[in-house]
Amino acid sequence: MIFMLGLTLIFTWCTAFAGTRGLAKRIDSIGIAAVGGVVSLILTFLMLDSSIAAGPASAPYKAVIDPITFALFAFGCAGLLVFQWRRRRDPWSIAGAIVTLFLLTSKVHSPQYMIWLVAFFVVVNVPWWLIVPYLAADAVLLYSGFYWFATSPQLARNSWQDTFVISVYWRTAALLALLWWFTLAGRDLITGPGAVVEAERDRIEEPPVAEVVRSTGQALDGEEEFDELVPSGGTAL
């Protein structure tokens, strides 16, 4: 629990104050951090008592948790769409954020799904230092989880269960880092750093006349000199 609380605080700081300027951007960032923090705490609660989470008496427990996680995912998607509309980010970054949010709010532990995610992360140019920790944590989670199920038919606590719980924490940390990158840090997905994605290129407007005059020193038609555009005693554009 202490680990996840600390992780939530770090994630909140990174999203709200690291690399963001302006009140509106920080409000958006704090909202994303809040979703990530709540998801982290719910995941911690899910793994604290394995006999409740996976035992035969889990039906009432799941009846409460399932609607909560679905609501978190639905509200998170709505928030990301609003974020996309306000920031005008390319659709790939928001798609990646939604996939990451789904992984955070759902119990997705599948080798096949992990392989599919590798291809997706490579296509959208996710940095390797974000991909490797997630894949490592997910691999440990799958390995320890299946060994736990195989060695403890009644899902009693053993060393494999402890490893499984720890890997869930680190997988959550890696997913929160990916969510941060997709929403705030990542730029120009698909085409790579420094390029202009097609969705953004379509929104670029022609430079105003004042900018052209300032940079070239003459009017657009080439007939008036820049000095004639500045009244006597006036200030240049």
N, C-alpha and C positions, 0 to 999 in steps of 0.2 A: 504493500500500500504506500509506504514512504517513497519507494522507488518511482511509482507511477505519479505521485503528487509532485515530486521533484521534476520528473519528465514533463508534466503538464506546465509547470512554471517556466521551464526552459523554452518549451514550444511557444508559450504565450509571449515571452520576451522576444523570441526570434521573429514571430509573425507581426507583433504590434510595434516594435521599436527598431528592429534591425533592417535598414535599407528602405524604410517607408517614410514618406514625408506628407504632411498635411493631415488635418483632422479627419477628413472623410476616409482617407486610405487607412488610417490607424483604426477607425471604427470598424471598417471591413475586416481588418486583420484580427482585431480582438474577437470579432464574431466567429471567424474561422478557428481561432485558438480555443474559444469556448466549446465549439462542437468537438474539437479534438480532445479537449480535456474531459468532457463528459463521457465520450466514448472510451477513453482510457480508464476512467474510474469504473465504468460498467464492465469492461473486460476484466479488470482486476477482481471485481466482485464475483464474476462468473467463475474465475479460476481459484478462488480462495477455498471453496469447499467442493472438492471433486465428487463427493458422494451425493451432493445435491444436484450438481450440474450434469452428472452422467448416470446417476443411479436410477432405480426403478421408481422412486418417488419424485421424479423430476417433472411430471406433468403439470402440477400447479405452478411450479417455479417457471417453467417455460411459458405457461399461459400469461405470466406477467411480463417476462423479459422480451418475448417475441414482439408484442405490439410496441414496446418502448424502442427497440432497435429499429423496427420498421419506421416508426415516426422520426427517429433521428436521421435515418437515411433520406426520407422524404423531405424533411425540412432542410437537411444539408444540401440536397440537390436544388431545392428552390433558392437557397441562399447563394449557391454557386452560379445559378443562372442570373440572379440579380447582379452578382459580382461581375459576370461576363458582360452584362449590359452596361454597367457603370464604367468598367475599365476598358471595354472594347478589346478584350484579349482574343487571341485566335482560338478557334473551336477545339483544337487539339489539346491545348493546356487544360481547358475545362473538362474535356472528355477524360483526360488522365486523372484529374482531381476527382471526378465522379467514380471512376473505377477504384481509386484508392479509398474513397469514402465507403464504397461497397465492401471492400476487403476489411475495413475497420469495423463496420457495423454488422457483418455477417460472418458465420463460421465457414470460411472458405479454406479448407485444408486439402488440396488436391494436387498431386504432381502434374497432372495434365494441364490444369489451370495455370500452374506456375510456369510451365513451358510456354504457354500462350502469352503470358505476361512478359516473358523475356523478349519475345519478338516485338511486342508493343513498345516496351521501353527502348529497345534499340532503334525502332523506326522514329520515335519522337525525340531521340537524342538525349535521353536521361543520362546524367553523368555516371560513370562507372562506380564512383565512391558512394553513390546512393543505391545502385543496383546490387552490388556485392553484399552489403550488410543485410539487405532484405532477403536475398536468396539464401544466404548462410543461415539466418534465423529461421526461415521457412523450412529449410532442409533439416535442421536439428529438430524443429517442431514435428515434422512428419516422421522422422526416424524414431524419436523418443516416444511419440504418441502411439505408433503402431506396436512398439515393443512393450509399452505399458499395457495396452489392451491384450497382448499375447501372454504376458507373464502374470497378469492379475485379472482373472475372469470376473471377479466381483469389483474390479476397479479400486482395490484397496491401495493405500498409499505405499509407494516404494521409491527407489532411486530414480526410476524412469519417469515417474509422475512428477518428481521435483524438477528434473531436467525439462520436462514438457512445460511446466508452469513458467520457468525462467525463460524458455524460448518464446513463449507467448508475450512476455513483457518486451523482449528485445525486438520481436517482430512488430509489435505495436509501435515501438520507438522508430523503427525503420519506416513504417508506413506513415507516421506523422511527419517525418522528414520529407518523404515523397509528396505528401499533401502540401507542405510548405513550399516545396520547389515548384510544383505545378501551379499553385495559385499566386505566388509572389516572386519567387527567385528565377524560375525558368523564363527564357525569352526565345522567340523565334524557333518554335518547335518545327520539326520535319526538315526545314532547310538548314538548320545549324546556327550556331552563334554568329551574330553580326549581320545575318541576312534579313531581308524583309519578307515575311510570309505573304502569301497571296492575299489573304483576308485583310491584312493591314495595308497592302499596297493599293487595294481598291479604295481605301478611305483617304488616301493622300490627296490633298487639294493642291491646286496650282498656287504657287507663291504669290502673295499680294504684290501689287505694283511697287509699293514702297520698298519691299525687300529687293526686287529686281533693280530698282534705281540705286539703292544703297550699294549693292554689290558690283554693279557695272558702271555707275557714274553717268548713265544716260537714260533717257526715257525709252519706253518699249519700241516706239516707232523710229528711233534714231535721229529725229529731226531736232529735238530740243536738247541742249546740253544740261547737265545736272546742275550747273551753277545758276542757270536761268530758273530752275524750279525752286530755288531757295530765295525768298524775298530778302531785300537788303536789311541787314540787321537781324534776320531770322535765324532759326536753328535748322540745321540739316535734319532730314528724316532719319 
